[in-house]
Amino acid sequence: MTSTQTRTWFITGASTGFGRLLAEELLKTGNKVVATARKIEQIADLEAQYPETAKALVLDVTNAAQVTSTVAAAIAHFGHIDVLVNNAGYGITGAVEEVTREEYEPVFETNLFGLTQVTQAVLPHLRERKSGHILNLSSIGGLVGLPGWGFYNATKFAVEGLSEALAVEMAPLGIHVTIVEPGPFRTDFLGRSGVVAKQRISDYDVTAGKTRDYRDENTGKQAGDPLRAVHAMMQVVDSPNPPVHLVLGAVALKRFRAKLEAFQAEMSAWESVTLGADFPEGE
């Protein structure tokens, strides 16, 4: 995989998964990378291997002051940021009734509010330069709600809405926004990175319970190739006409198409009720 031009990338959550692999592939192709993570020791080797083009910085995306200082440090080091990759995030498994507030609030803080803080910190810089690209890592879980993923779905559905609005706001300024929506890939999402609700209610065994079982049984067996996924992200940034939505993997595509078909059928079945909610024409 080669890039048509070199850029400076700012990546959150670069210690593992897509973030780590993307950083490695970019550095191999001569791009500059600001790799961030909560624990500097997990990304320090990138800077050691690529001292001229990699910068490792500590960043907890839920820490607003740290977000501001880290973005400033990145710009001071390389002079500018071309691409922001909001990758930091994790999942939580459990039925809506099973997950406690103490369990779901941190997921929102990272997946949604952390992403928002980092984006707002970088936007003034991109606006000043009138160029750039933002990749927001969502999920097929941001397009299709599934049992056992309700709170994760909620964070990613929110990222979808925020990103779609942001894409329209940025377009006149020459800045692209792409929402990346992977299906199941062989990262550590189902393993170390995820959280499972402590409470388990037997009434949900046939719905959310099956999701818990899937999570336990499918780590390392997912169909998606993470390397091909990060190459797709690089390809999108190279494109002169990048998509707002980038669905990745056959599983994700099948699930989203099934939702669209069901949505269309439901709207058609209830169209008279939908249209009947307006005032009669002329009133």
C-alpha positions as CSV (number, residue, x, y, z in Angstrom):
1,M,0.0,0.0,0.0
2,T,1.4,3.4,-1.0
3,S,0.0,6.9,-0.5
4,T,-0.1,9.4,-3.3
5,Q,1.3,12.0,-1.0
6,T,2.7,12.2,2.5
7,R,0.7,13.7,5.3
8,T,0.7,14.3,9.0
9,W,-1.7,12.1,10.8
10,F,-3.0,12.5,14.4
11,I,-4.3,9.1,15.7
12,T,-6.1,8.5,19.0
13,G,-6.0,5.1,20.6
14,A,-2.8,4.1,18.8
15,S,-1.7,1.4,21.3
16,T,-3.7,-1.5,19.8
17,G,-6.1,-2.5,17.1
18,F,-6.8,-0.3,14.0
19,G,-5.0,2.7,15.6
20,R,-1.7,0.8,16.1
21,L,-1.8,-0.9,12.7
22,L,-2.7,2.3,10.9
23,A,0.2,4.1,12.5
24,E,2.6,1.4,11.5
25,E,1.4,1.3,7.9
26,L,1.6,5.1,7.5
27,L,5.1,5.2,8.9
28,K,6.2,2.5,6.5
29,T,5.0,4.6,3.6
30,G,6.7,7.8,4.7
31,N,3.9,9.6,6.4
32,K,4.3,11.5,9.6
33,V,2.3,10.2,12.6
34,V,1.4,11.6,16.0
35,A,0.5,8.4,17.8
36,T,-1.4,8.9,21.1
37,A,-2.5,6.6,23.8
38,R,-3.1,6.7,27.6
39,K,0.1,4.8,28.3
40,I,3.2,6.2,26.5
41,E,5.1,2.9,26.9
42,Q,2.7,1.2,24.5
43,I,3.6,3.5,21.6
44,A,7.1,4.7,22.5
45,D,8.6,2.1,20.1
46,L,7.0,3.8,17.1
47,E,9.0,7.0,17.8
48,A,12.1,5.0,18.6
49,Q,11.9,3.2,15.2
50,Y,10.9,6.3,13.2
51,P,12.4,9.2,15.1
52,E,12.0,11.7,12.2
53,T,8.4,10.9,11.3
54,A,6.8,9.6,14.5
55,K,5.8,11.4,17.7
56,A,4.4,9.5,20.6
57,L,2.3,11.5,23.0
58,V,0.2,10.7,26.1
59,L,-3.5,11.3,25.6
60,D,-6.6,10.3,27.5
61,V,-9.4,11.6,25.3
62,T,-11.7,12.0,28.4
63,N,-9.2,14.6,29.9
64,A,-10.2,17.9,28.3
65,A,-7.0,19.8,29.4
66,Q,-4.8,17.0,28.1
67,V,-6.6,17.0,24.8
68,T,-5.9,20.7,24.4
69,S,-2.2,20.4,25.3
70,T,-1.6,17.3,23.3
71,V,-3.1,18.7,20.1
72,A,-1.0,21.9,20.6
73,A,2.2,19.7,21.1
74,A,1.5,17.8,17.9
75,I,1.1,21.0,15.9
76,A,4.2,22.5,17.5
77,H,6.2,19.4,16.6
78,F,5.2,18.8,13.0
79,G,3.8,22.2,12.1
80,H,0.4,21.0,11.1
81,I,-2.1,18.2,11.1
82,D,-3.6,16.9,7.8
83,V,-5.6,14.0,9.0
84,L,-7.4,13.4,12.4
85,V,-8.3,9.8,13.2
86,N,-10.6,9.5,16.1
87,N,-10.0,5.8,16.8
88,A,-10.1,5.6,20.7
89,G,-13.1,3.7,21.9
90,Y,-14.3,0.4,23.3
91,G,-17.4,-1.7,23.5
92,I,-19.7,-2.9,26.3
93,T,-21.9,-6.0,26.1
94,G,-25.1,-6.5,28.0
95,A,-28.8,-6.0,27.7
96,V,-30.0,-2.4,28.3
97,E,-31.5,-3.4,31.7
98,E,-28.3,-5.3,32.7
99,V,-25.8,-2.5,32.2
100,T,-25.4,-0.1,35.1
101,R,-24.7,3.6,34.9
102,E,-21.3,3.1,36.3
103,E,-20.6,0.7,33.4
104,Y,-22.1,2.7,30.5
105,E,-21.1,6.3,31.4
106,P,-17.3,5.7,30.8
107,V,-18.1,4.3,27.3
108,F,-20.0,7.5,26.4
109,E,-17.1,9.6,27.8
110,T,-14.6,7.8,25.5
111,N,-16.5,6.9,22.4
112,L,-18.6,10.1,22.1
113,F,-17.5,12.9,24.4
114,G,-13.8,12.1,24.0
115,L,-14.1,12.1,20.2
116,T,-15.9,15.4,20.4
117,Q,-13.3,17.0,22.5
118,V,-10.4,16.0,20.2
119,T,-12.3,17.0,17.1
120,Q,-13.1,20.5,18.6
121,A,-9.5,20.9,19.5
122,V,-8.3,20.2,16.0
123,L,-11.0,22.0,14.0
124,P,-9.6,25.6,14.4
125,H,-6.3,24.4,12.9
126,L,-8.0,22.7,10.0
127,R,-10.2,25.7,9.4
128,E,-7.2,28.0,9.3
129,R,-5.5,25.8,6.7
130,K,-8.8,25.2,4.7
131,S,-7.9,21.6,4.2
132,G,-7.8,18.3,6.0
133,H,-9.6,15.1,6.6
134,I,-11.3,13.6,9.7
135,L,-11.8,9.9,10.0
136,N,-14.3,9.0,12.8
137,L,-14.2,5.4,13.7
138,S,-17.8,4.2,14.2
139,S,-19.0,0.6,13.5
140,I,-21.7,-1.3,11.9
141,G,-23.1,-0.9,15.4
142,G,-23.5,2.8,14.5
143,L,-25.9,1.8,11.7
144,V,-27.7,-1.3,13.0
145,G,-28.8,-1.8,16.6
146,L,-28.3,-5.4,17.9
147,P,-29.3,-7.0,21.2
148,G,-26.6,-6.9,23.8
149,W,-24.9,-3.9,22.2
150,G,-27.5,-1.2,23.2
151,F,-25.2,1.2,24.9
152,Y,-22.3,0.7,22.4
153,N,-24.9,1.2,19.7
154,A,-26.0,4.5,21.4
155,T,-22.5,5.9,21.4
156,K,-21.8,5.0,17.8
157,F,-25.2,6.1,16.5
158,A,-24.4,9.5,18.1
159,V,-21.0,9.5,16.4
160,E,-22.9,9.0,13.1
161,G,-25.2,11.9,13.6
162,L,-22.4,14.2,14.8
163,S,-20.2,13.2,11.9
164,E,-22.9,13.7,9.2
165,A,-23.6,17.2,10.5
166,L,-19.9,17.9,10.7
167,A,-19.3,16.7,7.1
168,V,-21.9,19.3,5.8
169,E,-20.3,22.1,7.9
170,M,-16.8,21.3,6.8
171,A,-17.5,20.8,3.1
172,P,-17.4,24.5,2.1
173,L,-14.1,24.8,3.9
174,G,-12.4,22.1,2.0
175,I,-12.3,19.6,4.8
176,H,-13.5,16.1,4.4
177,V,-15.2,13.9,7.0
178,T,-15.5,10.1,6.7
179,I,-17.3,7.8,9.1
180,V,-15.6,4.4,9.1
181,E,-18.1,1.6,9.9
182,P,-16.3,-1.8,10.3
183,G,-18.1,-5.1,10.9
184,P,-16.3,-7.8,12.9
185,F,-12.5,-7.6,12.4
186,R,-9.7,-9.5,14.1
187,T,-8.7,-6.8,16.5
188,D,-9.0,-7.1,20.3
189,F,-12.5,-5.5,20.3
190,L,-14.1,-8.7,21.5
191,G,-11.3,-9.5,23.9
192,R,-9.2,-7.3,26.1
193,S,-10.8,-4.0,24.9
194,G,-14.4,-4.8,25.7
195,V,-16.4,-4.7,28.9
196,V,-19.2,-7.2,29.9
197,A,-22.0,-6.1,32.2
198,K,-21.6,-7.7,35.6
199,Q,-25.3,-8.2,36.0
200,R,-26.9,-11.0,34.0
201,I,-30.7,-11.5,33.8
202,S,-31.9,-14.9,32.6
203,D,-34.9,-13.4,30.7
204,Y,-32.3,-12.0,28.2
205,D,-30.5,-15.2,27.5
206,V,-32.1,-15.7,24.1
207,T,-31.2,-12.1,23.0
208,A,-28.4,-10.3,24.7
209,G,-27.2,-13.6,26.2
210,K,-26.4,-14.9,22.8
211,T,-24.3,-11.8,22.1
212,R,-22.3,-12.5,25.3
213,D,-21.7,-16.0,24.0
214,Y,-20.8,-14.7,20.5
215,R,-18.2,-12.4,22.2
216,D,-16.7,-15.2,24.1
217,E,-16.6,-17.7,21.2
218,N,-15.5,-15.5,18.3
219,T,-12.4,-13.6,19.4
220,G,-9.8,-14.2,16.7
221,K,-12.3,-15.8,14.3
222,Q,-13.7,-12.6,12.8
223,A,-13.8,-12.4,9.0
224,G,-12.4,-8.9,8.7
225,D,-8.7,-8.4,8.0
226,P,-7.4,-5.3,10.0
227,L,-4.6,-4.7,7.6
228,R,-7.0,-4.4,4.6
229,A,-9.2,-2.2,6.7
230,V,-6.4,0.3,7.5
231,H,-5.4,0.3,3.8
232,A,-9.0,1.2,2.9
233,M,-8.8,4.2,5.3
234,M,-5.6,5.3,3.6
235,Q,-7.2,4.9,0.2
236,V,-10.1,7.1,1.3
237,V,-7.8,9.9,2.4
238,D,-6.0,9.7,-0.9
239,S,-9.3,9.9,-2.8
240,P,-10.2,13.3,-4.4
241,N,-13.9,12.4,-3.7
242,P,-14.0,10.5,-0.5
243,P,-17.2,9.0,0.9
244,V,-18.9,10.2,4.1
245,H,-19.7,6.6,5.0
246,L,-17.2,3.8,4.6
247,V,-18.7,0.4,5.5
248,L,-16.0,-2.2,5.8
249,G,-16.4,-6.0,5.5
250,A,-19.0,-8.3,4.0
251,V,-20.7,-8.9,7.3
252,A,-21.3,-5.2,7.8
253,L,-22.5,-4.7,4.3
254,K,-25.0,-7.5,4.6
255,R,-26.3,-6.3,7.9
256,F,-26.8,-2.7,6.7
257,R,-28.4,-3.7,3.4
258,A,-30.9,-5.9,5.4
259,K,-31.7,-2.9,7.6
260,L,-32.3,-0.7,4.6
261,E,-34.6,-3.3,3.0
262,A,-36.6,-3.7,6.3
263,F,-36.7,0.1,6.7
264,Q,-38.1,0.6,3.2
265,A,-40.7,-2.1,3.7
266,E,-41.8,-0.6,7.1
267,M,-42.1,2.9,5.6
268,S,-44.2,1.6,2.7
269,A,-46.5,-0.3,5.0
270,W,-47.1,2.7,7.2
271,E,-46.9,5.4,4.6
272,S,-50.5,6.4,4.9
273,V,-50.1,6.9,8.7
274,T,-46.9,8.9,8.1
275,L,-48.5,11.2,5.6
276,G,-51.7,11.5,7.6
277,A,-49.7,13.2,10.4
278,D,-49.6,16.6,8.5
279,F,-52.3,19.2,8.4
280,P,-54.6,18.7,5.4
281,E,-53.3,20.4,2.3
282,G,-54.2,24.1,2.3
283,E,-54.7,24.5,6.0
